[in-house]
Amino acid sequence: MKAKKGFNLRSVCGEQIIVAEGKENIDFSSIISMNESSAYLWKEIQQQDSFTEETLVKLLTAEYDVDETTAMKDVKELVRQWAEAGIIDI
């Protein structure tokens, strides 16, 4: 998987949101809000050419006090949401 180009994390009024940048990505029909851990993961994957669910689990377990089983469950849901929002390519 990989993060689509042109979707960047920004802090707006204390909220972490994904902003589509560039005229090919302009779509104001939805705003993608991120919690602390999903914002952390988004920053990390933007620095990589590609990532897997296992990559995200390793990042979560290294940064937060969470076990691998819980992290994998959360990652699967997050990847589903990101795919549905159209901000990653699977």
PyMOL Python script that loads the backbone (N, CA, C, O; Angstrom):
from pymol import cmd

cmd.read_pdbstr("""\
ATOM      1  N   MET A   1       0.846  -1.170   0.000  1.00  0.00           N
ATOM      2  CA  MET A   1       0.000   0.000   0.000  1.00  0.00           C
ATOM      3  C   MET A   1       0.887   1.228   0.000  1.00  0.00           C
ATOM      4  O   MET A   1       2.062   1.166   0.361  1.00  0.00           O
ATOM      5  N   LYS A   2       0.311   2.333  -0.407  1.00  0.00           N
ATOM      6  CA  LYS A   2       1.055   3.576  -0.317  1.00  0.00           C
ATOM      7  C   LYS A   2       0.105   4.747  -0.179  1.00  0.00           C
ATOM      8  O   LYS A   2      -1.033   4.710  -0.647  1.00  0.00           O
ATOM      9  N   ALA A   3       0.601   5.793   0.477  1.00  0.00           N
ATOM     10  CA  ALA A   3      -0.169   7.024   0.640  1.00  0.00           C
ATOM     11  C   ALA A   3      -0.222   7.736  -0.704  1.00  0.00           C
ATOM     12  O   ALA A   3       0.786   7.833  -1.405  1.00  0.00           O
ATOM     13  N   LYS A   4      -1.395   8.230  -1.055  1.00  0.00           N
ATOM     14  CA  LYS A   4      -1.524   8.982  -2.300  1.00  0.00           C
ATOM     15  C   LYS A   4      -0.849  10.336  -2.141  1.00  0.00           C
ATOM     16  O   LYS A   4      -0.903  10.950  -1.075  1.00  0.00           O
ATOM     17  N   LYS A   5      -0.223  10.786  -3.195  1.00  0.00           N
ATOM     18  CA  LYS A   5       0.428  12.091  -3.203  1.00  0.00           C
ATOM     19  C   LYS A   5      -0.638  13.184  -3.129  1.00  0.00           C
ATOM     20  O   LYS A   5      -1.748  13.014  -3.634  1.00  0.00           O
ATOM     21  N   GLY A   6      -0.296  14.292  -2.506  1.00  0.00           N
ATOM     22  CA  GLY A   6      -1.186  15.434  -2.461  1.00  0.00           C
ATOM     23  C   GLY A   6      -2.104  15.483  -1.262  1.00  0.00           C
ATOM     24  O   GLY A   6      -2.872  16.434  -1.115  1.00  0.00           O
ATOM     25  N   PHE A   7      -2.042  14.472  -0.389  1.00  0.00           N
ATOM     26  CA  PHE A   7      -2.849  14.485   0.836  1.00  0.00           C
ATOM     27  C   PHE A   7      -1.909  14.669   2.007  1.00  0.00           C
ATOM     28  O   PHE A   7      -1.120  13.779   2.325  1.00  0.00           O
ATOM     29  N   ASN A   8      -1.991  15.832   2.656  1.00  0.00           N
ATOM     30  CA  ASN A   8      -1.044  16.162   3.716  1.00  0.00           C
ATOM     31  C   ASN A   8      -1.751  16.441   5.031  1.00  0.00           C
ATOM     32  O   ASN A   8      -2.871  16.952   5.060  1.00  0.00           O
ATOM     33  N   LEU A   9      -1.075  16.095   6.115  1.00  0.00           N
ATOM     34  CA  LEU A   9      -1.605  16.295   7.452  1.00  0.00           C
ATOM     35  C   LEU A   9      -1.350  17.729   7.880  1.00  0.00           C
ATOM     36  O   LEU A   9      -0.232  18.230   7.765  1.00  0.00           O
ATOM     37  N   ARG A  10      -2.387  18.386   8.372  1.00  0.00           N
ATOM     38  CA  ARG A  10      -2.272  19.753   8.859  1.00  0.00           C
ATOM     39  C   ARG A  10      -2.992  19.869  10.195  1.00  0.00           C
ATOM     40  O   ARG A  10      -3.954  19.148  10.460  1.00  0.00           O
ATOM     41  N   SER A  11      -2.520  20.776  11.025  1.00  0.00           N
ATOM     42  CA  SER A  11      -3.191  21.075  12.289  1.00  0.00           C
ATOM     43  C   SER A  11      -4.040  22.322  12.079  1.00  0.00           C
ATOM     44  O   SER A  11      -3.521  23.389  11.754  1.00  0.00           O
ATOM     45  N   VAL A  12      -5.355  22.179  12.268  1.00  0.00           N
ATOM     46  CA  VAL A  12      -6.283  23.288  12.093  1.00  0.00           C
ATOM     47  C   VAL A  12      -7.110  23.410  13.366  1.00  0.00           C
ATOM     48  O   VAL A  12      -7.866  22.503  13.715  1.00  0.00           O
ATOM     49  N   CYS A  13      -6.961  24.532  14.051  1.00  0.00           N
ATOM     50  CA  CYS A  13      -7.703  24.775  15.307  1.00  0.00           C
ATOM     51  C   CYS A  13      -7.538  23.617  16.291  1.00  0.00           C
ATOM     52  O   CYS A  13      -8.500  23.212  16.943  1.00  0.00           O
ATOM     53  N   GLY A  14      -6.343  23.095  16.394  1.00  0.00           N
ATOM     54  CA  GLY A  14      -6.057  22.021  17.330  1.00  0.00           C
ATOM     55  C   GLY A  14      -6.458  20.633  16.873  1.00  0.00           C
ATOM     56  O   GLY A  14      -6.252  19.662  17.600  1.00  0.00           O
ATOM     57  N   GLU A  15      -7.027  20.521  15.683  1.00  0.00           N
ATOM     58  CA  GLU A  15      -7.419  19.225  15.118  1.00  0.00           C
ATOM     59  C   GLU A  15      -6.435  18.821  14.033  1.00  0.00           C
ATOM     60  O   GLU A  15      -5.961  19.663  13.271  1.00  0.00           O
ATOM     61  N   GLN A  16      -6.128  17.530  13.963  1.00  0.00           N
ATOM     62  CA  GLN A  16      -5.277  16.997  12.899  1.00  0.00           C
ATOM     63  C   GLN A  16      -6.189  16.552  11.758  1.00  0.00           C
ATOM     64  O   GLN A  16      -7.034  15.677  11.945  1.00  0.00           O
ATOM     65  N   ILE A  17      -6.022  17.151  10.576  1.00  0.00           N
ATOM     66  CA  ILE A  17      -6.857  16.786   9.432  1.00  0.00           C
ATOM     67  C   ILE A  17      -5.988  16.547   8.203  1.00  0.00           C
ATOM     68  O   ILE A  17      -4.885  17.080   8.087  1.00  0.00           O
ATOM     69  N   ILE A  18      -6.507  15.739   7.296  1.00  0.00           N
ATOM     70  CA  ILE A  18      -5.851  15.526   6.013  1.00  0.00           C
ATOM     71  C   ILE A  18      -6.412  16.551   5.042  1.00  0.00           C
ATOM     72  O   ILE A  18      -7.626  16.691   4.893  1.00  0.00           O
ATOM     73  N   VAL A  19      -5.512  17.261   4.390  1.00  0.00           N
ATOM     74  CA  VAL A  19      -5.883  18.283   3.430  1.00  0.00           C
ATOM     75  C   VAL A  19      -5.409  17.844   2.050  1.00  0.00           C
ATOM     76  O   VAL A  19      -4.252  17.466   1.867  1.00  0.00           O
ATOM     77  N   ALA A  20      -6.317  17.900   1.090  1.00  0.00           N
ATOM     78  CA  ALA A  20      -5.954  17.588  -0.291  1.00  0.00           C
ATOM     79  C   ALA A  20      -5.327  18.833  -0.908  1.00  0.00           C
ATOM     80  O   ALA A  20      -5.924  19.909  -0.907  1.00  0.00           O
ATOM     81  N   GLU A  21      -4.118  18.673  -1.432  1.00  0.00           N
ATOM     82  CA  GLU A  21      -3.426  19.801  -2.041  1.00  0.00           C
ATOM     83  C   GLU A  21      -3.183  19.506  -3.510  1.00  0.00           C
ATOM     84  O   GLU A  21      -2.894  18.369  -3.885  1.00  0.00           O
ATOM     85  N   GLY A  22      -3.297  20.513  -4.321  1.00  0.00           N
ATOM     86  CA  GLY A  22      -3.147  20.343  -5.760  1.00  0.00           C
ATOM     87  C   GLY A  22      -4.510  20.282  -6.425  1.00  0.00           C
ATOM     88  O   GLY A  22      -5.449  19.712  -5.871  1.00  0.00           O
ATOM     89  N   LYS A  23      -4.624  20.865  -7.607  1.00  0.00           N
ATOM     90  CA  LYS A  23      -5.940  20.976  -8.244  1.00  0.00           C
ATOM     91  C   LYS A  23      -6.570  19.637  -8.581  1.00  0.00           C
ATOM     92  O   LYS A  23      -7.796  19.546  -8.653  1.00  0.00           O
ATOM     93  N   GLU A  24      -5.768  18.582  -8.794  1.00  0.00           N
ATOM     94  CA  GLU A  24      -6.340  17.273  -9.102  1.00  0.00           C
ATOM     95  C   GLU A  24      -6.976  16.617  -7.880  1.00  0.00           C
ATOM     96  O   GLU A  24      -7.741  15.663  -8.020  1.00  0.00           O
ATOM     97  N   ASN A  25      -6.670  17.117  -6.691  1.00  0.00           N
ATOM     98  CA  ASN A  25      -7.197  16.519  -5.464  1.00  0.00           C
ATOM     99  C   ASN A  25      -8.284  17.349  -4.790  1.00  0.00           C
ATOM    100  O   ASN A  25      -8.759  16.985  -3.714  1.00  0.00           O
ATOM    101  N   ILE A  26      -8.680  18.449  -5.403  1.00  0.00           N
ATOM    102  CA  ILE A  26      -9.659  19.311  -4.748  1.00  0.00           C
ATOM    103  C   ILE A  26     -11.018  18.643  -4.707  1.00  0.00           C
ATOM    104  O   ILE A  26     -11.616  18.344  -5.740  1.00  0.00           O
ATOM    105  N   ASP A  27     -11.487  18.417  -3.503  1.00  0.00           N
ATOM    106  CA  ASP A  27     -12.815  17.854  -3.260  1.00  0.00           C
ATOM    107  C   ASP A  27     -13.200  18.271  -1.845  1.00  0.00           C
ATOM    108  O   ASP A  27     -12.692  17.723  -0.867  1.00  0.00           O
ATOM    109  N   PHE A  28     -14.087  19.228  -1.749  1.00  0.00           N
ATOM    110  CA  PHE A  28     -14.451  19.754  -0.448  1.00  0.00           C
ATOM    111  C   PHE A  28     -15.645  19.035   0.167  1.00  0.00           C
ATOM    112  O   PHE A  28     -16.242  19.543   1.116  1.00  0.00           O
ATOM    113  N   SER A  29     -16.004  17.871  -0.351  1.00  0.00           N
ATOM    114  CA  SER A  29     -17.173  17.162   0.154  1.00  0.00           C
ATOM    115  C   SER A  29     -16.914  16.462   1.483  1.00  0.00           C
ATOM    116  O   SER A  29     -17.859  16.090   2.178  1.00  0.00           O
ATOM    117  N   SER A  30     -15.646  16.277   1.845  1.00  0.00           N
ATOM    118  CA  SER A  30     -15.366  15.647   3.132  1.00  0.00           C
ATOM    119  C   SER A  30     -14.031  16.116   3.682  1.00  0.00           C
ATOM    120  O   SER A  30     -13.119  16.479   2.939  1.00  0.00           O
ATOM    121  N   ILE A  31     -13.942  16.099   4.999  1.00  0.00           N
ATOM    122  CA  ILE A  31     -12.703  16.412   5.703  1.00  0.00           C
ATOM    123  C   ILE A  31     -12.320  15.151   6.464  1.00  0.00           C
ATOM    124  O   ILE A  31     -13.166  14.516   7.094  1.00  0.00           O
ATOM    125  N   ILE A  32     -11.065  14.798   6.405  1.00  0.00           N
ATOM    126  CA  ILE A  32     -10.597  13.590   7.068  1.00  0.00           C
ATOM    127  C   ILE A  32      -9.883  13.994   8.348  1.00  0.00           C
ATOM    128  O   ILE A  32      -8.779  14.537   8.314  1.00  0.00           O
ATOM    129  N   SER A  33     -10.522  13.726   9.468  1.00  0.00           N
ATOM    130  CA  SER A  33      -9.974  14.072  10.774  1.00  0.00           C
ATOM    131  C   SER A  33      -9.192  12.885  11.318  1.00  0.00           C
ATOM    132  O   SER A  33      -9.598  11.734  11.156  1.00  0.00           O
ATOM    133  N   MET A  34      -8.077  13.174  11.960  1.00  0.00           N
ATOM    134  CA  MET A  34      -7.215  12.122  12.500  1.00  0.00           C
ATOM    135  C   MET A  34      -7.061  12.283  14.010  1.00  0.00           C
ATOM    136  O   MET A  34      -6.933  13.397  14.518  1.00  0.00           O
ATOM    137  N   ASN A  35      -7.075  11.155  14.719  1.00  0.00           N
ATOM    138  CA  ASN A  35      -6.716  11.223  16.132  1.00  0.00           C
ATOM    139  C   ASN A  35      -5.189  11.181  16.232  1.00  0.00           C
ATOM    140  O   ASN A  35      -4.502  11.105  15.213  1.00  0.00           O
ATOM    141  N   GLU A  36      -4.667  11.231  17.441  1.00  0.00           N
ATOM    142  CA  GLU A  36      -3.218  11.312  17.637  1.00  0.00           C
ATOM    143  C   GLU A  36      -2.468  10.148  16.987  1.00  0.00           C
ATOM    144  O   GLU A  36      -1.466  10.357  16.303  1.00  0.00           O
ATOM    145  N   SER A  37      -2.953   8.924  17.201  1.00  0.00           N
ATOM    146  CA  SER A  37      -2.225   7.760  16.687  1.00  0.00           C
ATOM    147  C   SER A  37      -2.339   7.642  15.163  1.00  0.00           C
ATOM    148  O   SER A  37      -1.365   7.276  14.504  1.00  0.00           O
ATOM    149  N   SER A  38      -3.497   7.943  14.598  1.00  0.00           N
ATOM    150  CA  SER A  38      -3.615   7.866  13.134  1.00  0.00           C
ATOM    151  C   SER A  38      -2.802   8.977  12.473  1.00  0.00           C
ATOM    152  O   SER A  38      -2.239   8.770  11.398  1.00  0.00           O
ATOM    153  N   ALA A  39      -2.732  10.154  13.102  1.00  0.00           N
ATOM    154  CA  ALA A  39      -1.898  11.239  12.572  1.00  0.00           C
ATOM    155  C   ALA A  39      -0.421  10.833  12.608  1.00  0.00           C
ATOM    156  O   ALA A  39       0.326  11.106  11.668  1.00  0.00           O
ATOM    157  N   TYR A  40      -0.010  10.181  13.695  1.00  0.00           N
ATOM    158  CA  TYR A  40       1.365   9.687  13.808  1.00  0.00           C
ATOM    159  C   TYR A  40       1.667   8.705  12.669  1.00  0.00           C
ATOM    160  O   TYR A  40       2.703   8.805  12.011  1.00  0.00           O
ATOM    161  N   LEU A  41       0.753   7.758  12.446  1.00  0.00           N
ATOM    162  CA  LEU A  41       0.965   6.770  11.384  1.00  0.00           C
ATOM    163  C   LEU A  41       1.012   7.435  10.015  1.00  0.00           C
ATOM    164  O   LEU A  41       1.838   7.067   9.180  1.00  0.00           O
ATOM    165  N   TRP A  42       0.141   8.404   9.773  1.00  0.00           N
ATOM    166  CA  TRP A  42       0.125   9.090   8.479  1.00  0.00           C
ATOM    167  C   TRP A  42       1.459   9.793   8.221  1.00  0.00           C
ATOM    168  O   TRP A  42       2.005   9.709   7.121  1.00  0.00           O
ATOM    169  N   LYS A  43       1.981  10.486   9.237  1.00  0.00           N
ATOM    170  CA  LYS A  43       3.290  11.151   9.091  1.00  0.00           C
ATOM    171  C   LYS A  43       4.371  10.134   8.736  1.00  0.00           C
ATOM    172  O   LYS A  43       5.212  10.384   7.873  1.00  0.00           O
ATOM    173  N   GLU A  44       4.340   8.992   9.406  1.00  0.00           N
ATOM    174  CA  GLU A  44       5.354   7.964   9.180  1.00  0.00           C
ATOM    175  C   GLU A  44       5.261   7.360   7.773  1.00  0.00           C
ATOM    176  O   GLU A  44       6.289   7.167   7.124  1.00  0.00           O
ATOM    177  N   ILE A  45       4.060   7.061   7.296  1.00  0.00           N
ATOM    178  CA  ILE A  45       3.960   6.404   5.983  1.00  0.00           C
ATOM    179  C   ILE A  45       4.233   7.362   4.835  1.00  0.00           C
ATOM    180  O   ILE A  45       4.592   6.927   3.741  1.00  0.00           O
ATOM    181  N   GLN A  46       4.070   8.649   5.066  1.00  0.00           N
ATOM    182  CA  GLN A  46       4.377   9.602   4.002  1.00  0.00           C
ATOM    183  C   GLN A  46       5.873   9.635   3.702  1.00  0.00           C
ATOM    184  O   GLN A  46       6.286  10.104   2.642  1.00  0.00           O
ATOM    185  N   GLN A  47       6.674   9.145   4.625  1.00  0.00           N
ATOM    186  CA  GLN A  47       8.125   9.103   4.435  1.00  0.00           C
ATOM    187  C   GLN A  47       8.582   7.809   3.768  1.00  0.00           C
ATOM    188  O   GLN A  47       9.773   7.626   3.517  1.00  0.00           O
ATOM    189  N   GLN A  48       7.633   6.906   3.481  1.00  0.00           N
ATOM    190  CA  GLN A  48       7.976   5.598   2.921  1.00  0.00           C
ATOM    191  C   GLN A  48       7.383   5.447   1.519  1.00  0.00           C
ATOM    192  O   GLN A  48       6.353   6.040   1.197  1.00  0.00           O
ATOM    193  N   ASP A  49       8.051   4.642   0.696  1.00  0.00           N
ATOM    194  CA  ASP A  49       7.533   4.361  -0.642  1.00  0.00           C
ATOM    195  C   ASP A  49       6.272   3.515  -0.582  1.00  0.00           C
ATOM    196  O   ASP A  49       5.356   3.704  -1.383  1.00  0.00           O
ATOM    197  N   SER A  50       6.220   2.579   0.367  1.00  0.00           N
ATOM    198  CA  SER A  50       5.043   1.732   0.545  1.00  0.00           C
ATOM    199  C   SER A  50       5.022   1.236   1.986  1.00  0.00           C
ATOM    200  O   SER A  50       6.002   1.366   2.719  1.00  0.00           O
ATOM    201  N   PHE A  51       3.884   0.666   2.376  1.00  0.00           N
ATOM    202  CA  PHE A  51       3.755   0.143   3.722  1.00  0.00           C
ATOM    203  C   PHE A  51       2.781  -1.030   3.713  1.00  0.00           C
ATOM    204  O   PHE A  51       2.014  -1.216   2.769  1.00  0.00           O
ATOM    205  N   THR A  52       2.829  -1.806   4.776  1.00  0.00           N
ATOM    206  CA  THR A  52       1.901  -2.927   4.960  1.00  0.00           C
ATOM    207  C   THR A  52       1.189  -2.734   6.291  1.00  0.00           C
ATOM    208  O   THR A  52       1.551  -1.861   7.081  1.00  0.00           O
ATOM    209  N   GLU A  53       0.180  -3.552   6.528  1.00  0.00           N
ATOM    210  CA  GLU A  53      -0.478  -3.517   7.831  1.00  0.00           C
ATOM    211  C   GLU A  53       0.527  -3.852   8.932  1.00  0.00           C
ATOM    212  O   GLU A  53       0.473  -3.277  10.019  1.00  0.00           O
ATOM    213  N   GLU A  54       1.427  -4.764   8.660  1.00  0.00           N
ATOM    214  CA  GLU A  54       2.441  -5.153   9.646  1.00  0.00           C
ATOM    215  C   GLU A  54       3.359  -3.975   9.977  1.00  0.00           C
ATOM    216  O   GLU A  54       3.775  -3.810  11.123  1.00  0.00           O
ATOM    217  N   THR A  55       3.674  -3.155   8.967  1.00  0.00           N
ATOM    218  CA  THR A  55       4.485  -1.955   9.198  1.00  0.00           C
ATOM    219  C   THR A  55       3.777  -1.041  10.183  1.00  0.00           C
ATOM    220  O   THR A  55       4.395  -0.532  11.118  1.00  0.00           O
ATOM    221  N   LEU A  56       2.478  -0.831   9.975  1.00  0.00           N
ATOM    222  CA  LEU A  56       1.703   0.045  10.851  1.00  0.00           C
ATOM    223  C   LEU A  56       1.623  -0.519  12.267  1.00  0.00           C
ATOM    224  O   LEU A  56       1.694   0.232  13.239  1.00  0.00           O
ATOM    225  N   VAL A  57       1.477  -1.834  12.387  1.00  0.00           N
ATOM    226  CA  VAL A  57       1.440  -2.473  13.708  1.00  0.00           C
ATOM    227  C   VAL A  57       2.758  -2.247  14.439  1.00  0.00           C
ATOM    228  O   VAL A  57       2.762  -1.910  15.623  1.00  0.00           O
ATOM    229  N   LYS A  58       3.874  -2.429  13.742  1.00  0.00           N
ATOM    230  CA  LYS A  58       5.189  -2.217  14.367  1.00  0.00           C
ATOM    231  C   LYS A  58       5.351  -0.773  14.837  1.00  0.00           C
ATOM    232  O   LYS A  58       5.875  -0.517  15.921  1.00  0.00           O
ATOM    233  N   LEU A  59       4.893   0.167  14.008  1.00  0.00           N
ATOM    234  CA  LEU A  59       4.974   1.580  14.387  1.00  0.00           C
ATOM    235  C   LEU A  59       4.126   1.849  15.631  1.00  0.00           C
ATOM    236  O   LEU A  59       4.570   2.535  16.552  1.00  0.00           O
ATOM    237  N   LEU A  60       2.918   1.315  15.654  1.00  0.00           N
ATOM    238  CA  LEU A  60       2.027   1.532  16.811  1.00  0.00           C
ATOM    239  C   LEU A  60       2.587   0.935  18.088  1.00  0.00           C
ATOM    240  O   LEU A  60       2.592   1.589  19.131  1.00  0.00           O
ATOM    241  N   THR A  61       3.060  -0.308  18.014  1.00  0.00           N
ATOM    242  CA  THR A  61       3.553  -0.969  19.226  1.00  0.00           C
ATOM    243  C   THR A  61       4.852  -0.346  19.732  1.00  0.00           C
ATOM    244  O   THR A  61       5.143  -0.402  20.926  1.00  0.00           O
ATOM    245  N   ALA A  62       5.631   0.245  18.833  1.00  0.00           N
ATOM    246  CA  ALA A  62       6.866   0.916  19.244  1.00  0.00           C
ATOM    247  C   ALA A  62       6.573   2.273  19.905  1.00  0.00           C
ATOM    248  O   ALA A  62       7.295   2.695  20.809  1.00  0.00           O
ATOM    249  N   GLU A  63       5.533   2.937  19.458  1.00  0.00           N
ATOM    250  CA  GLU A  63       5.228   4.298  19.929  1.00  0.00           C
ATOM    251  C   GLU A  63       4.244   4.329  21.099  1.00  0.00           C
ATOM    252  O   GLU A  63       4.323   5.209  21.955  1.00  0.00           O
ATOM    253  N   TYR A  64       3.323   3.373  21.135  1.00  0.00           N
ATOM    254  CA  TYR A  64       2.255   3.373  22.141  1.00  0.00           C
ATOM    255  C   TYR A  64       2.265   2.074  22.948  1.00  0.00           C
ATOM    256  O   TYR A  64       2.805   1.059  22.508  1.00  0.00           O
ATOM    257  N   ASP A  65       1.678   2.124  24.099  1.00  0.00           N
ATOM    258  CA  ASP A  65       1.574   0.948  24.960  1.00  0.00           C
ATOM    259  C   ASP A  65       0.355   0.131  24.518  1.00  0.00           C
ATOM    260  O   ASP A  65      -0.717   0.215  25.118  1.00  0.00           O
ATOM    261  N   VAL A  66       0.541  -0.651  23.468  1.00  0.00           N
ATOM    262  CA  VAL A  66      -0.543  -1.459  22.898  1.00  0.00           C
ATOM    263  C   VAL A  66       0.040  -2.797  22.450  1.00  0.00           C
ATOM    264  O   VAL A  66       1.161  -2.859  21.946  1.00  0.00           O
ATOM    265  N   ASP A  67      -0.730  -3.863  22.639  1.00  0.00           N
ATOM    266  CA  ASP A  67      -0.247  -5.180  22.215  1.00  0.00           C
ATOM    267  C   ASP A  67      -0.499  -5.363  20.711  1.00  0.00           C
ATOM    268  O   ASP A  67      -1.292  -4.634  20.115  1.00  0.00           O
ATOM    269  N   GLU A  68       0.175  -6.333  20.113  1.00  0.00           N
ATOM    270  CA  GLU A  68       0.093  -6.550  18.662  1.00  0.00           C
ATOM    271  C   GLU A  68      -1.308  -6.923  18.194  1.00  0.00           C
ATOM    272  O   GLU A  68      -1.727  -6.497  17.118  1.00  0.00           O
ATOM    273  N   THR A  69      -2.033  -7.701  18.972  1.00  0.00           N
ATOM    274  CA  THR A  69      -3.381  -8.116  18.578  1.00  0.00           C
ATOM    275  C   THR A  69      -4.315  -6.916  18.483  1.00  0.00           C
ATOM    276  O   THR A  69      -5.050  -6.770  17.506  1.00  0.00           O
ATOM    277  N   THR A  70      -4.285  -6.070  19.487  1.00  0.00           N
ATOM    278  CA  THR A  70      -5.111  -4.862  19.485  1.00  0.00           C
ATOM    279  C   THR A  70      -4.670  -3.915  18.375  1.00  0.00           C
ATOM    280  O   THR A  70      -5.501  -3.338  17.674  1.00  0.00           O
ATOM    281  N   ALA A  71      -3.358  -3.758  18.220  1.00  0.00           N
ATOM    282  CA  ALA A  71      -2.835  -2.880  17.174  1.00  0.00           C
ATOM    283  C   ALA A  71      -3.274  -3.358  15.794  1.00  0.00           C
ATOM    284  O   ALA A  71      -3.654  -2.537  14.960  1.00  0.00           O
ATOM    285  N   MET A  72      -3.233  -4.656  15.532  1.00  0.00           N
ATOM    286  CA  MET A  72      -3.631  -5.188  14.223  1.00  0.00           C
ATOM    287  C   MET A  72      -5.119  -4.935  13.976  1.00  0.00           C
ATOM    288  O   MET A  72      -5.510  -4.566  12.869  1.00  0.00           O
ATOM    289  N   LYS A  73      -5.930  -5.129  14.979  1.00  0.00           N
ATOM    290  CA  LYS A  73      -7.368  -4.868  14.842  1.00  0.00           C
ATOM    291  C   LYS A  73      -7.600  -3.402  14.470  1.00  0.00           C
ATOM    292  O   LYS A  73      -8.375  -3.102  13.562  1.00  0.00           O
ATOM    293  N   ASP A  74      -6.926  -2.498  15.173  1.00  0.00           N
ATOM    294  CA  ASP A  74      -7.067  -1.070  14.906  1.00  0.00           C
ATOM    295  C   ASP A  74      -6.520  -0.700  13.530  1.00  0.00           C
ATOM    296  O   ASP A  74      -7.110   0.118  12.825  1.00  0.00           O
ATOM    297  N   VAL A  75      -5.407  -1.293  13.155  1.00  0.00           N
ATOM    298  CA  VAL A  75      -4.793  -1.013  11.855  1.00  0.00           C
ATOM    299  C   VAL A  75      -5.714  -1.450  10.713  1.00  0.00           C
ATOM    300  O   VAL A  75      -5.872  -0.716   9.738  1.00  0.00           O
ATOM    301  N   LYS A  76      -6.312  -2.616  10.821  1.00  0.00           N
ATOM    302  CA  LYS A  76      -7.219  -3.090   9.767  1.00  0.00           C
ATOM    303  C   LYS A  76      -8.375  -2.114   9.565  1.00  0.00           C
ATOM    304  O   LYS A  76      -8.761  -1.835   8.430  1.00  0.00           O
ATOM    305  N   GLU A  77      -8.926  -1.597  10.656  1.00  0.00           N
ATOM    306  CA  GLU A  77     -10.020  -0.628  10.562  1.00  0.00           C
ATOM    307  C   GLU A  77      -9.523   0.692   9.974  1.00  0.00           C
ATOM    308  O   GLU A  77     -10.208   1.303   9.154  1.00  0.00           O
ATOM    309  N   LEU A  78      -8.345   1.130  10.386  1.00  0.00           N
ATOM    310  CA  LEU A  78      -7.782   2.377   9.878  1.00  0.00           C
ATOM    311  C   LEU A  78      -7.506   2.286   8.378  1.00  0.00           C
ATOM    312  O   LEU A  78      -7.830   3.209   7.630  1.00  0.00           O
ATOM    313  N   VAL A  79      -6.917   1.190   7.941  1.00  0.00           N
ATOM    314  CA  VAL A  79      -6.635   0.994   6.514  1.00  0.00           C
ATOM    315  C   VAL A  79      -7.936   0.986   5.715  1.00  0.00           C
ATOM    316  O   VAL A  79      -7.997   1.549   4.622  1.00  0.00           O
ATOM    317  N   ARG A  80      -8.966   0.355   6.253  1.00  0.00           N
ATOM    318  CA  ARG A  80     -10.269   0.352   5.586  1.00  0.00           C
ATOM    319  C   ARG A  80     -10.796   1.783   5.433  1.00  0.00           C
ATOM    320  O   ARG A  80     -11.283   2.162   4.367  1.00  0.00           O
ATOM    321  N   GLN A  81     -10.694   2.566   6.500  1.00  0.00           N
ATOM    322  CA  GLN A  81     -11.169   3.949   6.460  1.00  0.00           C
ATOM    323  C   GLN A  81     -10.358   4.789   5.480  1.00  0.00           C
ATOM    324  O   GLN A  81     -10.924   5.577   4.722  1.00  0.00           O
ATOM    325  N   TRP A  82      -9.047   4.626   5.491  1.00  0.00           N
ATOM    326  CA  TRP A  82      -8.192   5.380   4.573  1.00  0.00           C
ATOM    327  C   TRP A  82      -8.493   5.013   3.115  1.00  0.00           C
ATOM    328  O   TRP A  82      -8.540   5.884   2.247  1.00  0.00           O
ATOM    329  N   ALA A  83      -8.693   3.726   2.857  1.00  0.00           N
ATOM    330  CA  ALA A  83      -9.015   3.277   1.494  1.00  0.00           C
ATOM    331  C   ALA A  83     -10.364   3.851   1.062  1.00  0.00           C
ATOM    332  O   ALA A  83     -10.512   4.336  -0.060  1.00  0.00           O
ATOM    333  N   GLU A  84     -11.337   3.793   1.957  1.00  0.00           N
ATOM    334  CA  GLU A  84     -12.668   4.318   1.653  1.00  0.00           C
ATOM    335  C   GLU A  84     -12.618   5.824   1.380  1.00  0.00           C
ATOM    336  O   GLU A  84     -13.343   6.329   0.522  1.00  0.00           O
ATOM    337  N   ALA A  85     -11.767   6.528   2.107  1.00  0.00           N
ATOM    338  CA  ALA A  85     -11.604   7.971   1.916  1.00  0.00           C
ATOM    339  C   ALA A  85     -10.801   8.297   0.655  1.00  0.00           C
ATOM    340  O   ALA A  85     -10.801   9.438   0.192  1.00  0.00           O
ATOM    341  N   GLY A  86     -10.121   7.295   0.104  1.00  0.00           N
ATOM    342  CA  GLY A  86      -9.366   7.495  -1.123  1.00  0.00           C
ATOM    343  C   GLY A  86      -8.009   8.143  -0.940  1.00  0.00           C
ATOM    344  O   GLY A  86      -7.487   8.763  -1.866  1.00  0.00           O
ATOM    345  N   ILE A  87      -7.424   8.004   0.262  1.00  0.00           N
ATOM    346  CA  ILE A  87      -6.138   8.647   0.494  1.00  0.00           C
ATOM    347  C   ILE A  87      -4.961   7.682   0.433  1.00  0.00           C
ATOM    348  O   ILE A  87      -3.809   8.091   0.576  1.00  0.00           O
ATOM    349  N   ILE A  88      -5.255   6.392   0.220  1.00  0.00           N
ATOM    350  CA  ILE A  88      -4.181   5.415   0.013  1.00  0.00           C
ATOM    351  C   ILE A  88      -4.523   4.549  -1.201  1.00  0.00           C
ATOM    352  O   ILE A  88      -5.685   4.383  -1.570  1.00  0.00           O
ATOM    353  N   ASP A  89      -3.479   4.013  -1.796  1.00  0.00           N
ATOM    354  CA  ASP A  89      -3.632   3.009  -2.854  1.00  0.00           C
ATOM    355  C   ASP A  89      -3.298   1.658  -2.259  1.00  0.00           C
ATOM    356  O   ASP A  89      -2.278   1.495  -1.589  1.00  0.00           O
ATOM    357  N   ILE A  90      -4.168   0.687  -2.510  1.00  0.00           N
ATOM    358  CA  ILE A  90      -3.917  -0.665  -1.979  1.00  0.00           C
ATOM    359  C   ILE A  90      -3.382  -1.542  -3.096  1.00  0.00           C
ATOM    360  O   ILE A  90      -3.102  -2.720  -2.876  1.00  0.00           O
TER     361      ILE A  90
END
""", "prot")
cmd.dss("prot")
cmd.show_as("cartoon", "prot")
cmd.util.cbc("prot")
cmd.orient("prot")
